[in-house]
Amino acid sequence: MIYYVLPNVFFNFIIAYASFKELGYTHFFEGTQCLARLTLPMAIFLPVVLTIDIIKRVTDAADQKAIEFAVDNQLNLKKLMTKLSILHGLVTGSFVLSCLLFAQLILSKYYKLDATAMAVVVGVLAGLLSILFTYLPIRRLKKHLHKNTVPVSSDLIEN
């Protein structure tokens, strides 16, 4: 999980910080350097990419016997990855959009956001999404995993 959290926090902070050409103030939805322009694509695509990547890594590890679990043969892996990644992207994108709309609604129309603080918020959001979407696909995939059972040879039992 640390492999996902630290790079996502760092890179999304740097991307957000570099995206604000003028380090003065920004708005939620107005202007070329608005907060929605940075957070919405990240909130949609980061869960999609992480969900697909985590499921692929776990199933590959199970196929290579690197973990003690095996994937159910009945599982349609591509269907699960597609359905889960789209669901994660839509739910997270909708939630972040709702939060931005709510924040704009309760704050003044002319309220300006500090660009550096917003870059930190974007970085922290990326870290939280990395943690969440490392955990959720594994939790969902657990339903389709079972312990590897190695057949015991009868010669070993007699000795």
N, C-alpha and C positions, 0 to 999 in steps of 0.2 A: 504494500500500500504506500510505503514511503517513496517508492520509485515513481508513483503517480502524483502524490501530493506536492512534494517539494518542487519538481519541475513545473507543474501547472501553476502553482502559486507564483513562482519566480517569473516564468515567461509571460503569464497573463498580466502580471503587474507591469513588467517592462513594456509589453505591447500596449497596454492601456496608457501608461505614462508617456510613451513615445507618440501615441495617437493624439494626445492633447497638444496641438502645435503651440497654442498659447497657454501657458501654465497659469492663467488667471482663473476664470470660472467657466463652468459648463452648465448645461441644462439637462433635464430628463429626456426631452424629445425634440428640442429645437436646436437648429444650427448644425454645422458640419461635424462638430466634435461633441455630440450629445452622448449621454450615458447609455441610452437604449441601443445605440449603434455598436457599442462594445459588448454589452451584457447579453443581449438577445441571441446573437449568433453563437456565443460561447455556451449559453444556457441550453441551446438546442443541440448543437453538434458535439459538445464534450460528452454528454451522456450517451449519445449514439455511438461514438467512437470507443469510449471506454467499455460499454456493454458488449459490443462485438469483440473487442480485444480480450476482455477478461474471459468470456465464454470460450473463445478460441484457445486461449492459453490453458485453461483448465481441461478442456477436452483433449487437447494435444498432449498434455502431461499424463492424462489418464490412458490415452492410447499408447504412450511410450512407457507405461508402467512406472512413471516417476512419482506418482502418488499412489496411495493404497486403495483408491477408488476406481471403479470402472463406470462408464456411461452406459445407460440402458440402451439396448439395441433398437428398441421401438421408437426412440426419440428422433424426431425430424429436426436436426440441429439447425439447418438453415432457416426453417420456419420459426423456431424459437428465437434465434438471433434477430431476425427481421422484425418479428412482432414485438419483442421486448425492447429493442433499440428504438423503434419508432414510438412506442408508448412512453419510454423514458424521455425522449427528446420533446415530445408534445406536452407531456405533463410538466416538465421542468420549464420549458419555454413559456407555457401558459402561466405558470406560477410566477416566474420572474416578471413577465409582462404585467400581470395583475398587481404585483408589488410596486412596480414603477408607476403604473396608472394611479394606484392608491396614494402613493407618496406625492405625486404631482397634484392630486385632488386636494389633499389636506394642506399642502404648502401653497404659498402665494404664487400667483402666475409669474411674477418677476423674480422668484427665488433663484439664486445662483448657487451652484455646487462647486466646492473647491476641487480642482482637477487632481491634485495629488491625493487627497483623501478618497476621491472616487477611484483612482487607480489602486489604492490599497483595498478598497471594498471589492473591486473586480478580482484582485489577486486572492483575497480571502474566499470569495465566492467560488473561484476555480478550485481552491483547495478543498472546500466543503463538498463540491460536486465530485471531485476525485475520490474522496473517501466514500461518499454515498454510492457512487456508481462502480466502485470496486466491490463493495459489500453486497448490494442488491442482486447483481447477476449471479454471484456465487450462491446466495441464499436461494434464489429461484432454481438454479441448476442442481442444488442438493436433492431436490425431489426426484431427480433422474439419475442420481449416483447410487451405487451400491458397493459394498466392500468387495474387493477382489478375493475370490475364493480359489486358492491354489489346491488342486487335488493332491492328496497325500498318497504317496506310493505305498503299496502293501509291503514292500521289502523293508521300508523304514519302520513300519509298525511292528513287524516280527522281531527286529533287532533291538 
